[in-house]
Amino acid sequence: MAVRAVRGAVQVGGNDRAEILAGTAELVTEVMNRNELSTDDVISVIFTATPDLDAEFPALAARKLGFQEVPLLCAAEIDVPGAMPHVVRLMMHIETAKPRSAMQHVYLHGAAALRLDIAQ
């Protein structure tokens, strides 16, 4: 088994608790499904949110999906002028036998424009 990192991001509709939770839940679910993961495979998850998103912690969405025993951390993304607004990002650390090249990074909705090179 190796430790791998999977990246992802989602652009949500705005600074609204329900929007942040729904978008984050969609992102986490897609990362888990596309990489064929269970919560037992997940070591930890770091979430960041752009400074315009402060209505809720993105990690709460993961907790509601069953990540009770997984260490989760939320942080603010740096405030770069002209950066895409309303974005929740994640970096999920996992244990897997898959090679790094097999990791499926997930960029949803407007956030797909952030990584056109790897977004599905």
SVG drawing of the C-alpha trace seen along z (x, -y; Angstrom):
<svg xmlns="http://www.w3.org/2000/svg" viewBox="-29 -42 33 45">
<polyline fill="none" stroke="black" stroke-width="0.4" points="0.0,0.0 1.1,-3.5 0.0,-6.9 -1.5,-9.0 -3.2,-12.4 -6.3,-13.2 -7.2,-16.8 -10.6,-18.3 -12.6,-21.4 -16.1,-22.6 -17.5,-26.1 -20.7,-26.6 -23.5,-29.1 -22.6,-31.5 -21.9,-32.1 -24.8,-30.1 -24.6,-27.2 -26.7,-24.9 -24.7,-25.6 -21.4,-25.0 -22.6,-21.7 -24.2,-20.5 -21.3,-21.3 -18.8,-19.8 -20.8,-16.7 -21.0,-16.3 -17.2,-16.8 -16.4,-14.3 -18.8,-11.7 -17.4,-12.1 -13.8,-11.7 -14.7,-8.6 -16.7,-7.0 -14.3,-7.8 -11.4,-6.4 -13.3,-3.4 -12.6,-4.4 -14.2,-3.7 -13.7,-5.9 -11.3,-3.2 -9.0,-4.1 -8.9,-7.8 -6.1,-9.0 -7.1,-12.7 -8.7,-15.5 -7.7,-19.1 -10.4,-21.5 -9.9,-25.1 -12.5,-27.7 -12.1,-31.0 -12.3,-34.0 -15.8,-34.7 -17.1,-31.4 -17.5,-31.6 -21.1,-30.5 -20.1,-26.9 -17.1,-24.6 -16.8,-22.4 -15.7,-19.5 -19.2,-19.3 -20.4,-17.8 -17.8,-15.1 -18.8,-14.3 -22.4,-13.9 -21.2,-11.4 -19.6,-9.2 -16.1,-10.6 -16.4,-10.5 -13.0,-8.8 -11.1,-10.6 -9.1,-13.7 -10.5,-16.8 -9.1,-20.3 -10.6,-23.5 -8.5,-26.5 -8.9,-29.7 -7.5,-29.8 -5.2,-32.7 -6.9,-35.8 -5.4,-36.2 -6.8,-39.1 -8.9,-37.9 -9.1,-34.3 -12.3,-32.3 -14.8,-33.0 -16.9,-30.5 -14.6,-27.6 -14.1,-24.7 -11.0,-22.7 -9.9,-19.4 -6.7,-17.3 -7.6,-13.8 -4.7,-11.6 -5.5,-7.9 -3.9,-4.4 -4.1,-2.5 -2.3,0.1 -3.0,-2.0 -0.2,-4.0 -0.2,-7.8 -1.2,-7.9 -4.5,-6.1 -5.7,-8.7 -8.9,-10.5 -8.8,-14.2 -12.2,-15.8 -13.1,-19.4 -16.8,-20.1 -19.0,-22.9 -17.1,-26.1 -14.0,-24.8 -13.3,-22.5 -11.7,-25.6 -9.0,-25.6 -7.4,-22.4 -8.4,-21.8 -5.3,-19.5 -6.8,-16.9 -10.5,-17.7 -12.9,-15.0"/>
</svg>
